[in-house]
């Protein structure tokens, strides 16, 4: 079985200078030609010229092969980075690439599954329905009219990936000192992470395992669909799954023409992404429009979405999940000292870094972006401003976060493509707020206490008010009944010992009774959970078309 080993692969290519030099000449020639076109025509105001530039970018990346196609796929999800004319061309890199010969695909199927395709399937087409960077997909029929997607790996991929990853890594490391980057760990480590994920993608047995694990996580969520793996018709180079009858999350007008709501679909995609990162610790690292399909129907405010292609998956450990949750809360609460501590914990800042000059810088960059409205937060704008900090302060990007950042940026890019006014924090923060208020894990209960009480044990009522306001103002789900239920279970149940203890200590702080805090707390709860608002939540549940109270 092939795997990515940067040192061994570099040694392998250096011992074959005829391959190294020949490929290097091709790559540099193609990229130089593209650079000239971009320099001459990239700023043209003529739409036809920009369309031609987009086609040139598409052709260059396609000709350079799988590694470069993957780069183009990432760019195809960023309408805020790439001109629309280019974006339309780059979108073809998702599943509209030139296929490899059909005869080779049939030979692979027979070799891998032990029988010809016409014996294994009731009907097997003569041409693939889609071709992507690593494989091509056929829509085949099983006995009983059951349609399936049969994905067949491109030939000679391990060799192509190994060769190009070594070249890309060498070029990146050599050019890094001259690029406007300060990534701390270096481009090499990030490319290594990318390389490992690519080599995992070319073993379809691993992808089958990933799909089944992902499906189990969303088994109780009717808004998320995962295709079923046909194990008897799958192997290392062939993967067969149930066919998804849906529409790619790519064009708003096409979705609307099928009476689908882009906002509801975006909400599901972002919520599912948040669950993957902050709840499950296992996430789809390649959520571009070719891998997400809109399905008919809605569950409450959530549109129905199907995920496909589980080759690029990654995990995030429990400690990082909890720290990311805390970072979102600290950001919204404008607690930039605590946020700087989160960056240290995650590895974006060294443990011994002096936070004194960093905290005001964070407040300038992040606080200014937040402004008066949480919904104004834009991840892309933050990353642009954040890159400025990385020159002046000891920030670094841990290699383990390369795929996480890719996933979040791709998710936001997909959403922006369908709705340019979309702001990811508008969905993310209510999700985090609800989880914190529910306190359904020991770690979250500890984080809730940290948010609600300061170091002297005083209740930070404005923070609780902020959490409740975010939940109440959530356009997608303003129903307060679940929050009331979760809060009562936490406060009165066995898991609420620490919270009850802290509330008691708050009342008797400094050897005297502090009833003002209790009165303010009760007044806040009375305003937030008034009978009228709760009744409105009940009406919304019984009749989703009823106006909110």
N, C-alpha and C positions, 0 to 999 in steps of 0.2 A: 504493500500500500504506500502511495506517495505521500510525502509530508513536506512542509516548508522548513528548511534549515538554511538561514542566510549565509552562514560561514561555509558550509559544505557546498551550497549552490554557487557561491562566488568562486570557490576553489575549482569547482567543476567547469565553470565558464572560462576562467583564466587559463586553464589547461587546454582550452580549445580556442585559441586566438582567431582562427579562421571564422568561427561562428560569432565571436565577440565583435570583431572588427566589421564584418559584413553587416551584422544587425545594427551596430552603432551608426554606421554610415547611413543606413536606411532611415533610422529613427531621427537622426539629426537633420537629414535632408528634408524629410516630411515636415518636421516641426519648424524648421527654418522657413520653408515655403509658406506654411500657414502663418507664421509670424509676420512675414512680408505682406501677405494679403490683409491681415488684421491692421497692420500699421497704415496701409494705403487706403483701405476701404472701410475699416471698422467704424469710423465716425460719420460715414455718409448718411445723409438724410433721405436718400432714395430707397424706397421699400424694396424694389426689385434687386438693387445692389445688396441690401442686407440679406435678402433671401438667398442670393448666390453665395454670400459669405457663410451663411448657415450651412448650405450644402457642402461648401468646401471643408468646414469643420467636421461635418458628419462623415464625409468621404475620408478625410485624414485619419480620424479616430477608428473608423471601420477598417481601413487598410492596415493600421498598426496592430490590430488584434485585440484579444480579450482584455488585457490589462488596461489599455487605453479606452476601450469601450466602457469599462466599468467607471472610469473617470467621467466620461461623457454622460453616463446614466446619472451620476451624482449631480452634475451641472444641470441636467434636464429637469430637476425638481426645484430649481432656484429662479423663479421669474423676476426676483429682485436683483439678481446678479447677471442674468443673460437676457439679451434683447428678445422680444417676442418672435421675430423672424428666425432667430437662431434656435429658440426654444422649440418651435414646431419641428425643426429638423432633428434636433437632439432627441426628441421624444421617440423617434424611430429606432433609437438604440435600445429601447426597452424590449421590444419583441418583434421588430420589423427589419432584422438584419438578413443578409444573404444566407440561405440555407446551405448546408453541405450536402453532397450527393445522396439521393434517396437510397441508392443501392448500399451505401455504407451504413446507413441507419438500419436497414433490414438485416445486414450482416451482423451488426452489433446486437440487435434484438435476438437473433437466432443463437448467437454465441453465448449471450448472457442468460437467456431464459430456456435454452435447450430445445427450441422448436421454432419453425418459421412463423412470422407474424400472422399469415393467413390461417394458420391452425390454432393460434392462441386467441384470436379475436374473430368475432362474427363478421366484422367489416373493418378493414384497415386501409386508410386512404393512400393515394399515390403521391401526396404532397403534404408537407407540414402546414399547419394552420398558423404557426408563429415560429420565428427563429430568433434566439437571444444570443448573448455573448458566450455562454458555456454549453448550450444545448438547443435542440429544436423540439417543438411540441406537435404531436399528431392528435387529432380528435377521432378516436376509434370507438367501436361499438362492441359490447360484450353480449353474450346470449341473454335474451330477455329484454333487449332494448336499453340496456344500461350503458350510458355514454361515459367515456373515461378520457383523461388526458394522459398521453404516453410521452414522456420526456426522454430523449436520447442524447447522451453526452457527445459533444464534438470530439473528433479524433485527435490524438496527439496533444491533448491539452496540457498534460503535466510538463512536457518539454517546453511548450510555448510559454507557459506561465513562469517556469523556472528561469528561462532565458531572459524574459522581459523584466521580471522583478529584480534580477541582479542588475540589469542595465539602469532601470529607473532608480534603484537604490544608490548606485554609484553616481549617477548624474545629480541626484538630490543632495547627497552628502557633499559633493564637490561644489555645487552651486549654492548651498545653504548660507555660507558666510556673506554672499552677495545679495541674498534675498531679504526683503523687509519682513523677516520673521524672527521671533524669539520664543521658540517652543520649549526651551529648557532641555528636554530629553533628546531633541534632535529629530530631524525628518526621518532618519534611518529607522528609529524605533517605531514611528507611526507607520512607515511603509512595511515594517516587519509584521505589525498587527494586521495590516491589510492583506499581506501575503499569506499569513496563517489562515485568515478567513476564506481567502480564495481557494486554497488547497482543501479546506474542509468542504467547500461547495462542489468539488468534483468527485465526491463520493456520495452517490445517491442513497446508499444505505444509511448514512448519517442524516441525510435530509429527511428520509422517511421517519427516523427516530424523532427528529426535531418536530416534524409535522404532528406526530401523535402526541408528543409532550405538549405542544402548543394547543392542540385541540382539547386536551384534558383540562388545561387551565381555564379555557373559555366554555367548558361544557354546559354550564348553567346560564350562559349569557346568550339570549336569543338574537342579539344584535350583531354577533360575530360568528361567522361561519368559516370552518376550516375543512378542506376537501379530505375525504377518507382515503387512506393509503390501501392499495390492493397489493398486499404483501407477496402473493403467489406470482404476481406479474412485475415484480420489482427486483432490482439487483444493484450492483455497484455503478453500472453505467446506464441503467434503465429504471425509470420511476413511473409507476402508473397510479393515478389517483382519480377520484370521481371528478366529473366535469363540472365546472362552475358556469352557470348560465347567468352572466351579469354584464355590466358595462364598466369599462375602466374609469377610474376616478381621474379623468384627464380633462374633459371639456364640460364646462358648466351648461352650455346650451344643449348639448346632447343629453345630459342628465335631466334637464328640465323638460326636454321633448318627450321623455319617457315618464313624466310626472313624478320625478324623484327630487327631493329637496337637498341641494348641495350643503346647506348649513347643518342639517340633521346628519348627513353622512360625515362631514368634517368633525362634528361633535363626537361621533362614535369612534372615528379614527384616532382623534387626540385622546379621548378618554381611555381607549384600549391601549394606546401608547403609554399613558401615565400609569395604568395598572401594570403593564409589563415592567416598567422601570422601577416604580416605587412600591409595588405590592408583590408581584411574582418574582422579580429579580431575574427574569428570563425574557429576552426581547428580540423582535424581528429587527435586524439591523439594516434592512434594505427596503423600506416602505415607499418605493417610488410608484408612480401611477400604474405601471405595468403589473405590479404585484398586489394591487388592491382593486376590488370590483364592487360596484354598487349593486345591491339586490333589491327587489321590490319589498315594500312593507316598512313599518316603523314599530318600535316598541317604546311607547311614551314619546319623549323628545328625541330618541335615538334612531337614526337611520340604520339600515341593515347593510353590513359590509362583509366581504369575504377576503381573506388573506390567501395568497398562493406563494410558492417559491420560498422554501424554508432552508435554503442552503447557507445563507449568511445570518446566523443567529449568535447571540452572545449572552453571557450572564453577568450580573452585578451582585456583589456580595452584600450580606445583610447590613454590615457597618456602613457601606457606601450608600445604600438605599435610605437608611435612616438619616444620614448626614445630608443627602440631597433634599429630603423632605424638610429637614430643619432649615436648610439654606433658602428654600422657597419662602418659608414663614419669616425668617430673618430679613429677607429682601423686602417683603411686603410691609413688615413692621419697621423698616428702615433702621434696623439694628446692624449697622455696618461693622461694628467691632466683632459681634458674634458671627457675621458673615465672613469676615476675614479669617476667623477661627475655623469656620467650615472649610474654607479654601485650604487651610493648613492640614486639616484632617484628611481631606481628599487627595492631597499631594500637589495641588496647584501652587502652593507656597511652601517653602522649606519650614520645618518645625521651629528652627531658630531664627526665622526672619523677624525683623523688627516691624511690628504692625503700626507703629506710631505714624509714619508718613503714608502708609498704605490705606488706612481707614478713610482719611479725607479724600484721597483719590477715588476710592470706591464710591464714596458718597457723591462726588462730582459726576462720575460717569454713570453710575447706576441710579442714583437718586434723581438726577436730571432727566433720565429716560422715563422713570416712573411718573414723574410729575404729580399731578393731583389725582390721576386716574389710573388705577391698576390696569385697566384694559388698554392703556396706551403702550404697554410694554411690548416690544418686538425683539425676538431673539436675535434676528440678523443684525438689527441696529446695535444691540448690546455687544455682539461679537466684534463688530467693526470698531466700536469705541474701546472695547476691551483690548484689542490688539495694540492700541496706543499705550496702555498700561504695561504691556509685556516688555516694552523697550526700557521703561524707566524704573521698573520694579521687578523683583526676583520671581516673577510668575513663570510657570512651566505647564505643559500639557502632559499629564501622565499617559503613557501608551495605552493603558487599559481603558482610557476614556475616548480613544479615537473613534471606535464604533458607536459609542453612546452619543457623541456629538454628531456623528454622521446621521444616526437615526433621528435625533431631534431636529436637526437642520432639514433633513429630507421630509419629515412629517410636516414641519411648518411650511416648507416650500410647496408641498402638495396642496396644503390648505390655502395658501396664498394664491395658488394658481386658480382655484375655484372661487375664492372670495378675497380680493385684494385688501379688504378692510379687516381681515381676520387677525386676532391677537391671541397667541397661544396661552398667555397667562390668564386670559379671561375664562378659559376652561380649566386650566391647571390649578389655579388657586382655590376655586370652590371645591375641587376634588380633594386637595390637601386639607382644606379647612374641615370638610365633613369627616375625613378620616381621623383628624386630630380630635375633634369633638366627640367622636365615637369611642376613641381610646381602645380599639379592639385588640391591640397587642401591648405587651409590657413596655416595649420601646416607645410606642406612640404615647402611652400614658405618661411616661417619664418626660417626653418632649412637650406634652401638653402642660405639665406642671411647670416646666422651664419657661414656657410662653406666658402662663397666667400669673406666676409669682416671681418677684424680683429676689435678689440675694438676701434681703432683709425680711422676706416672707410676706411682703405687702402684695395685695392683689392688684395686678395691672389691668384694671377694668377696661381701659381703652383698647387693649389687645383682644380681650374677649369680645368686646363690642365690634371690633374690626372683623373677627372671625365670623360672628353671627351675621354681620351686615353683608359679608361676601356671600354667605350661603343664601341669605334672604334675597339678594339682588341678582342671583344667578338666573339669567334669562331662560336657561334651558330647564331648570328644575328648582323652583322656588318653594317647593313643598317642605314645610318645616316639621311635619309629623315624624318622619324618620329621625330627624335630629333630636326631637323631644324624646322619642323612645330610646334612642341610643344614649342620650345624656342621663335619663333616669336610670337605665340599667347600669350605667357606669357609677353614678352617684350612690345608688342604693345597693348595688350588688357587691359581691366579694372582691371584685377587681378594683373597687373604688376606695380601698383602705387609705392609700396615700393621699388621694384627693380630699377625703373627709378629714384626715389628720391635718393637712395643710390649711383647710378652711377653718378648723378649730384653732390652730395656732395663730391664724390671721386675726381671729376675734379676740384672743387674749394676749396679744402682742404687748411687750413692754410692761407686763404685770398689770394691765388694765384692759377693760372691755372696750373693743372698738366696734360699736354698732353702726357707725356711719358707713363703713365698707359693706356691711351686710345689707343695709337699707339700699345702698346704691346698686348692689348686685341684684337684689330682689326687684328693684324698680326696672332695671335693664331687662331681666327675664320677663317681667310682666308686660313691658312694651313689645318685646320681640315675639313672645308666645301668647299674644292676646287671643281670646276665644274667636274673635272675628277672623284673624289670620289663619288659625288652625282649621276653622270651618271652611275657609277658602281652599285650604289644602285638601280637605275631604272632597269638596265639590270638584276640584281639579282631577282627583283620582277617579271619581265616579263618572265625570263627564269632561274629557280633556278639552272640549271646545268651550267650556264655561269660562267666563272672564275671571281673572285672578282677583282675590279680595284685596 
